[in-house]
Amino acid sequence: APLTSRQLYLLAKRAFLGLARTRALSRTGSGDFCLFVSTSPLQESRNISDWELDSFYPAVVEAAAESVWNSLFLAETIEGRDGHIRLALPIEESMNIIETWSRRSK
């Protein structure tokens, strides 16, 4: 989409709603950031109006939430430097915990 830098900023602010949807917490030093870029050529006459951004907001929220779920459930076990191992999240067990917790919070 032909967006201005200001419009990209407006969209980026909404991305944190997607993090909230997943109940992700943001803390000092947590490293949460959202980077938005446009690959559309800069031609001021083709930029969309701010009123047309409304349809982009839900898409931004959904994309941010999906990125959290993907980072959790599509990660693989890895071995890092000095033999440090980070295990992949056990999907079935995690889903059971999420479902149980979700039922309690309703």
C-alpha positions as a printed Julia matrix, in Angstrom:
106×3 Matrix{Float64}:
   0.0     0.0    0.0
   1.32    3.46  -0.78
   1.61    4.75   2.79
   3.45    7.75   4.2
   5.84    7.36   7.11
   3.24    8.94   9.39
   0.62    6.42   8.28
   3.05    3.56   8.9
   3.58    4.96  12.39
  -0.19    4.99  12.98
  -0.4     1.35  11.91
   2.61    0.34  14.02
   0.96    1.74  17.15
  -1.94   -0.68  16.6
   0.35   -3.71  16.4
   0.62   -3.8   20.17
  -3.11   -4.52  20.3
  -2.25   -7.81  18.63
   0.29   -8.56  21.35
  -2.37   -7.79  23.95
  -4.8   -10.13  22.21
  -2.39  -13.0   22.9
  -2.01  -11.78  26.49
   1.67  -11.16  25.87
   3.2    -8.87  28.46
   5.57   -6.07  27.65
   8.16   -5.24  30.28
  11.24   -3.11  30.58
  13.93   -4.83  28.55
  11.54   -7.29  26.9
  12.6    -6.11  23.45
   9.13   -5.68  21.97
   9.2    -3.57  18.84
   7.23   -3.31  15.64
   8.88   -2.36  12.38
   6.74   -1.17   9.5
   8.05   -0.42   6.03
   6.41    0.24   2.71
   7.81   -1.15  -0.5
   5.55    1.03  -2.59
   7.32    3.67  -4.72
   7.12    7.14  -3.25
   4.61    8.98  -5.36
   2.71   11.44  -3.25
  -0.26   11.58  -5.62
  -0.92    7.85  -5.12
  -0.89    7.81  -1.31
  -4.07    6.61   0.32
  -5.98    8.9    2.65
  -5.97    8.5    6.41
  -9.66    7.53   6.24
  -8.74    4.5    4.15
  -6.46    3.22   6.93
  -9.43    1.87   8.87
  -9.4    -1.37   6.9
  -5.68   -1.84   7.66
  -6.01   -1.65  11.46
  -7.68   -5.06  12.01
  -5.18   -6.64   9.62
  -2.28   -5.22  11.64
  -3.75   -6.53  14.89
  -4.3   -10.0   13.39
  -0.8   -10.11  11.89
   0.83   -9.14  15.19
  -1.14  -11.75  17.13
  -0.34  -14.4   14.54
   3.36  -13.59  14.76
   3.28  -14.27  18.52
   1.53  -17.61  18.05
   3.93  -18.57  15.23
   6.99  -17.68  17.3
   5.72  -19.92  20.1
   4.33  -22.91  18.24
   6.52  -23.09  15.15
   9.84  -22.79  16.96
  12.11  -25.82  16.93
  14.52  -27.12  19.54
  17.91  -25.56  18.96
  21.41  -25.93  20.33
  23.35  -22.74  20.76
  26.81  -21.74  21.74
  28.55  -23.8   24.42
  25.95  -26.56  24.1
  23.04  -24.5   25.45
  19.78  -26.12  24.36
  16.42  -24.4   24.05
  13.56  -26.86  23.73
  10.61  -26.3   21.43
   7.31  -25.65  23.16
   5.27  -28.87  23.52
   2.21  -27.9   21.5
  -0.38  -30.36  22.83
   0.5   -29.74  26.48
   0.56  -25.99  25.9
  -2.86  -26.02  24.24
  -4.31  -27.96  27.2
  -2.93  -25.34  29.59
  -4.29  -22.49  27.45
  -7.74  -24.08  27.21
  -7.88  -24.75  30.96
  -6.74  -21.23  31.76
  -9.17  -19.75  29.26
 -12.11  -21.61  30.81
 -11.18  -20.35  34.28
 -10.94  -16.72  33.2
 -14.47  -16.65  31.71
